[in-house]
Structure formats: structure tokens, C-alpha cells
Amino acid sequence: MDRRKFLQGAASLLPAGGWAAPARPPNLLFILADQWRAQTLVSSGDPDLIAPNLAAVARQGVHFDRAYVSNPVCSPSRASILTGRYPHACGVTRNNVLLPLEEQCVPEQLRRNGYSTGYIGKWHLDGEAIPGFVPPGPRRRGFDYWAAFNRGHNYYSSTYFGDSEQPLQKGGFEPDYQTDLAIDFIGRHKDRPFCLFLSWGPPHTPRKPPPRHQTRYAPGQFRLRANVPAEYAAQARRGMAGYYGLCTALDDNVGRLLEALQETGTAEDTLLVFTADHGDMLGSHGLEYKGVPFEESTRVPLLMRYPRRIAAGRSSNLLVSNVDLAPTLLSICGAPQMEGSQGRDLSQQVLTGQGDRPELIYTYGRLGSAEEWRMIVRGYDKLVVDKEMKPVHLYNLSQDPHEMHNLAADPGYRRKRDEMHAVLSDWRRRIGDGMDPSGLRRRD
């Protein structure tokens, strides 16, 4: 019996509600783009994006079309990915904060389970430093190989660090050399399970694509989302031309990674994950960038490809938070879960499309400021409250996917608003977000 049939047969003997790792744990190739919104994907129906390699990943695996972040800015979101905890719980509620050393992280768990671990690219979890040398040891959170920097977006005069404080300078388009390093890592670790995080800076600003894509998109070609105001259309189109050029340049590198997996014989046994730390408004509602509770800011791409275990061509409307990624990935890789994890293990949903379905997602932003907000999405109902827990936005995303008809003050939706408010308050209490178990708000 060949190995594939053996593993398939063994899987059929597993309990319906559980998942046991295959004899050979999968490699994990985790690709993180910065500020790539969910709506900008071929598999999400974007008519303008040229990204054949990401389209292939979606066809060959599963596309989660309703993936959200815990907080739509860089550091808090990245902390949630690594820890499986909400930003308030893991101590990273804003950008440029050091992830507390006592927090457990995915690569530490995988390393204990025999994985080779590596990190390439932007880190943004080591405080204020730019570009920022992160020394070997606990601040690298279990990553042994390191070709990274703390923060910055300088795509054509890039600096990164290895194990020495001596900066390494690279010319050309930053994600190109980072992909070179990733391909080298894959080749050197093809005979042992590996965990490699590849963290690209684009399509975050500056919106300057490499020469091969600088004229790929003309501003006039874009079909704007319905929620882009007419007076903002010209500015939105200019921004999109650069943004989409960067996205296509990243897709080139996804293609190179797929080729490397194939050439090294690791494609079948590699769980490839593509996602982002937050989205980008790109003119929707007359806004730019991130940090707000609209779908373009809070929802991100989530593609997973693992040919040995994930059937090709699935699309899922499962509600997924990036808090769920850590427990899910650890489960698929056969590693122990981390104490204090707040995310949900969705491995059965990833692998088979079966199993428990989360009822809701919970997201917040701008904590500690006057613009603080919290949001839940349950089914297709979405509620946003302000700092004082007053409802300020209410939408049904099935009927109003562009969030153009705010129902928060509509008397006809009072019952729905109150019901959603109660659910949000209960979830906030359960995860310890500024409230004690009695439901009373704690003083900051």
C-alpha cells in the first residue's frame, strides 16, 4: 500500500470529533502580507486583480472567505497569530510594543515537537526600533533561523539582520530577496518538518510596485466598490493602481514558492497558509488604510493548501478569527496546544469541512483612545459599539455587504440591536476584555 492510501485509511479510523497528526507532520509555510484586504483576491471575485498563483492556491486548497483579525493594525494582529490570544490578553494592544516574553508562541511549540523554525521579513513585535535588530534568544519566540527586522517599509533599500547586529543591505524589491531566502530555507530543511514564517511588507504603503509591474494597472480600469464615494473615486483609483501592482508582485513570489515546494518534493506535505495582518480601506467610505471596523479593514485573505490532507477546490463561509490560527495550526501539525489560548481549534473544518462552526467573531480597535470600538459578527449580523458600549453601527452583511445602510438607530431593528449587544457584552466578559466575571467594567 502506498503512503497516501495508508494515511487516508488511517484517517478514516479517527473519531469523528478529533484529529490526530499523520505519521509525518506537515511542514508549515506561513505567508503573511501586510495590509492585504480580503476583497482583493481572484477567488473572492475581484475582477481586476492579476494573481494567478494565489488563484491556484485557492483552487488546490480551501479559501476561507470570512476571515477576520482580532485588531486591524499590525502588532496586535501579529501577536494574536502567534499566541492564539486576543491583544489585550497577550499584552499587545497597539503598534510598536514588545510581545511579553512570558507569552507562549506557535514556533516554540513546534520546535519542541522537532520542527526546524525560521522567520523572514518584517517582525513588528519588538518595540519601537527601526529597522531593529532582534537578538537570538527569547525575543525571537522560538524561531531559530532569522533573516528579519523589527519594522519599516523601505522596499528598495532594505535592511535585515541575522544573528549579528551587523545590518545586511539588499537592493531590488524587498519581497524578491526575502523569497530567495525562503526558497533556500526550504531546500536546506526538506528532509525534516519545518515551520517557516515569511512576512512581506507590501501591499502596505508606499504604493510603489517594482518596475515589472509599475504600469501593469491603469487607474481608470478599476471597478470601484459601491461604498467608494464619487468625490473620492479619482484618489481611490490612483491608490489602487499602486496597491494592485504590489499585490501582483507578491503573487509572482507565491509562484516561485510553489515551484520550490514541487522541486524539493515537499509540496504534498506542506501546509501553505496565506493571510494578512489587516486590510486596507482603499477609498471605501472615503477612508484609507486600516484601524476601523469596516469589512475592508477587518477582513483578510485566508487560503490554506495541504495536498495530502485538504481536498482541492473548497470555499468556506466559516467565521474565522486570526486568534483561531495558532490552535488550528498546532493541531494539524500534531503539537500540543498552548496554555491560555483563547482561539478555537478549527482543524476539522480546515481538513474536512466538518466539525463545530464558530458562532461569531469578536474584533476591536483603537483601544485606550476616544475612538475605541468593539465589534461582533454573528451569522451575517454585525454590530459595532463605541468606547461607552453604545451601538454605533448595525448591518446585515448578506443584504448589505458594502455596509451602506446603518441600522443602529432604526427603531425597527431595536430588538436585533439589543440582542447583538447582549451577545457582545457576554463575549467581552468571557475573554476578559476590560470586564470582570460579574460583567462590571474594570478600571484601566
N, C-alpha and C positions, 0 to 999 in steps of 0.2 A: 504494500500500500504506500502511495507517495505521501509526502509530508502534508500537502494541502488536504488530502482526503482524511488523513489521520486527525488533523486539527479540527476539521469540520465535524468528524464523527465524535470527537471528544466533546466538542461544544454542545452537541445535541444531548449529551448526558447531564449537562449542568442543570441545577434547579432553575425554575422559570424566573425567579426573582433575583438571581445572583449572577455574578460574573467572576470567573477565575481566569487568570492570565494564561496564555498559551505557553508551551514549553519554552519557547524563545521569546522573551519580552520584546515588544516593538521598540525600534528607535523612535525618538521624538524629535521632529524638526518643527520648531515653533517659530513662525514668521510673523513679526509684529510691525505693521506700518503705523506711522504717526499721523493721525487726523484724516483717516480714510473713512468716509461715511458709508453706511450700508447701502444706500441707494445707488452708489456708483459701482455697480457690478453688472456684467453681462447677464449673469444668472438671476439678477434682481429685475431684469427687464430694461436696463439702461440702454437707450437706442444709440447713444453717442460714443460710449467707451470702446476703445480698441484694446482688448486684453485677452487674446486667445488662450494664453496659458492658464490664467485663472478660470476661464470658462471651461478648460479641460479638467482642471482640478474639481470643479463643481460637478461635471459630468461623471467623473470617475469616483466620486465620493458622495458626501452629503453636504447640502447647503442649508444652513440654519438662517432663515430669513428674518427672525425676530430676536436677534441677539442685542443685548443692551450692556452698557457699562455701569459700574457702581457709582461713578462720578466722572463726568465728561471733561476731565483735564488729565494731564499726563501722569504726574507722580501718584496721585491716589488710585487711578485706574491700574497702573502697573503694579502697585503694591497689592491690589486685590487679586490680580492674575497670579502672582507668585505665592500668596499666602492663603487664598481662599477665604479671606475675611474682608468685611467692609472697611473702608478707610478709617472711620472713627475707631474701630476695634483694633486695627493694626498700627494706629498712630501716625497715619499719613493723610491728613485732611486737606492739604494744599500742596502746591508745587514746591520743589526745592527743599524737601525735608528728608533727613536721613531715616530710612526704614529702621526701626529699633532692632538692635541685634538679637533680642530675645525672640523675635518673630521667626517661626519655622517657615521654610520655603520649599517649593517643589524640587529644585535641584539637589538640595540637601537630602531629601528623602530618596531620590533616585540614585544619588551617589552611594548612599548606604546599601542600596539594593544592587550594586555592581555596575552602575552606569558610568560611562565617561561623560563629563559635562563640559559645556563650553558656552560662552556668551560673546557675541559680536555686535558692535554698534552702540547706539545711544542707550544709556542706563537710566539716568534721571531719578535715582533713589539714594543719592549720597550727598544731599545738601545743596549748597549754593554754587559750588565750584564749577567754573567753565574753563577749559573743557573738562578738567577734573580727573586726576589720577586716583583710581580706587585700588588700594594696595592689596596684595594677596592676603587671604585670611577671612575673618568672619564677615567683613563688609561686602564680600563677593557672593555671599549667600549660597555657597556650595558649588559655584562654577569654578572649575579648575583651569581650563583654558580661557584666556581673557584677551580680547582684542577690541577694546571698548573705551568709552569716555563718558563722563557723567552727563553732560548736557551741552546743547548748542546745535545750530543748524547752519553749518557752513559747508555746502555740498561740493564745492570746487577747490577748497584749500583745507582739506580735512586733517585733523589731528586725532590720533588714538594712542592708547597705551597697552603695553603688555605687562610683564611682571616688574618692569623698571619704571622709575619716574621719568626716564628719558622719553620725551614725546616722539612719536613716529609720524612723519608727514607723508601724505599721499596726495597726488594730483588726480585730475579726472573726476568723474562723477562718483561721489562717495558710495552709493549702493553697489556700484560695479566692483570696486575693490573689496568691499565687505562680502559680496557674493563669492569672489575669488577665494577669500579666506574660508568661507563656509564650505566651498567645494573641497578645498584642501583638508579641512577637518573631517569631512565625511569620508574622504579617501583613506585617511590615516586611522579611522576608527570603524571601518566597515566590518571588522570581524568581532566586534563587541558591541553590545547595546549602548547607544549614545543618546544624550539629550543635548540638543543644540538650539539655543535661542538666537535668532537673527533679527536684530532690531533696526529697521531702516528709519531715517529721519523724514523723508517725503511721505505723502504729498503736503506735509506741513510747509508753511511759508519758510523761505522765499519761494515763490511760484515760478522758478526758473528751470525748465527742463534742460537736459543735456542737448548738445547740438543735434543729435539724430532725431530729436522729437520737438525741437523748438517751433517748427512750423507745421507740426502734424495736425493741430486743431486750429481752426479759424473761429474767432469769437462769434461770428454770425451763424455758425452751423448749429449751435446748441438749442435744443428744445427745453426751455426752462420749465422748472416745476411750477405748478399752478399757484403756489404761495409766494412766488417772487414778485414783488410789486412792480408795476410797469415803470415807475420812475427809477427803479434800481436795476432794470434789465441790462443796460449797457455795461454798468460796472460789474454785474454778476457774470456776464459773458466774458469779459476780459479776464476775470479771476479764474473762470472755468477753463479757459484755454491753457493757462499755465498749469493748473491743478491736474487736468486730464493728461497733459504731456508728461508730468511726473508719474502719474499712475501707469501709463503705458510703459515708461522706462522701467518701473518696478516689475511690471509683467514680463519684460524681457528677461529679467533676472530670475523670476519664477521658472521660466522655461529652461534656463541654464541649470537650475537646481534639479528640476525633473530629469534632465539628461544625466546629471551626475549620479542621481539615485539609480537610474537604469544602468549606467555604465559600471557602477560599483556593485551591482547585484543586491542593492539594499531597498529597492523600490517596494517590493511586496511586503517587507517587514518594517516599513517606516510609516508611522502616523504623522502626516504632514498637517499642520494647523495653520491657517491664515486668518488673521484678525487685525484689529487696530485698537488703540487705547481710547479713542473717541472719534467723533465725526467732525463735520465742518458744515456750517450753515450755507455757505456759498450763495448768499443773497436771499435765501428763503426768509420770509417775514421781514425783509430788509436788514438782515443781520449777517455778520461774518463770524467765522471761526467756531468757538465751542463754549462750553460752560453754562448753557441754557437748557431748559427741559424739553425743547422740541425734538422731534424724531431725527432730524438731520444731525443733531449734536449728540444725542444719547444712544443712537443705534449704530452698530458697526457690522462689517462683514464677519462671517464666521463660516469657514469652509474646512472640512476635515476629510482627508483621504488616507485610507489604510487598506490597500487592495486585499490583503489576506483576510480581513475581518469585516470591512464595510462594503456592502453591496453598492455598486455604481448607480448613479443617477437618481439619488433620493433628494427630495426637497422637503424641508420640515418647517412647520409654523410653530414649533415648540418655543415657549418663552424661556430664554436662556440669559442669565446674567454672567458677566465675566468673573464674578465671585464663584460660580459653579465650575470654572475651568480646572482649578487645582484638584479638587477631589475627583473630578471626572477623569483627568489625565492620569492621576496616580492609580486609580482603579484599573484603567485599561493597561497600564504598564505593570500591574501586579505589585505595586509598592504600598506600604502601609499608609493609612490616612494620617493627617496631621492633627494633633490635639488642638481644639479650639476652632477648627474650621467651621465656617458658617455657610459655606456653599453646599449645593446638593450634588450628589453623585449621579450624573446623567449618563453613565457609561452604557447602560442598556439601551437608552434612546439613541445614543450615537451609533452603537454597533448593530442594532436590530430594528430600531424604530418602535420598540415595545417598552413597557415599563411605566413607572409613575411619571405623570406630567406635572411640572410645577404649576401652581395655581396663579402665581403672579411674579412680577419682578418689582424691585424697590431700588430707587436711584435718588441721589441728592446732589446738591451742588452749592458752591459759594458759601460753605459753612463758616459761621462766625462773622459774616458781613450782613449789611442791611438787605442784600438781595438773596439771602439764603432761601433755598427751596427744597421741597421733597416731592417725590412723585411715585405713584404706583401704576402699573398696567396690569389689569386683571381681565383675561379674555381680550376683548378689544376695547374695553373701557379704560380710560386714562384720566387720572386726577392729579393735579399739581396744587400744592399748598405753599404758602409763604412762610416767613420766619415765625409768625404767630400762629401757624397751623390754620390759617384762613384759606378756604378754597379759592384759587385764582384762575384755574383752567380746568375744564372738563370736556372731553371729546370721546366720541366713539370712532375708533380708528378704522373700523370696517366701512362705516358710512362716510367718514370724513378723514381720509388718510393724510391729507395735507394740513390738517388742524386749522381750518379756516373759519369754523363756526364754534366759538367758545360758548359752552352751555352752562358755565359755572353760576351765572346769575339768572338763568332761565327758571321761573317757578315750576314749569312742567317737569324739570329734571331734579327737583329738590330731593325726592326720595333716593334717586340714584346717587346724587352727590353725598347725601348723608351716609348712605350705605358704604360708599367707597371711602369716605372719611374715617369711618369706624374701622374699616379694614386696614387702612394706612396707619392709624394710631396703634392698633394692635400689633402690627408688624414692627413698627418702630420700637414699641416696648419690648417685644420678643428678642430683638437683636441688640438691645441696649443702646439705642441711638438717642442719647440725651434724656432718657427717661428711666426711672427705677421700676422694679417689677409691679408696683402698685398702679402704675400708669401716670404718676405725677412727674412733671418735668424736673430734672435735676438742674441745679445752677452750674453754669460753666466756670 
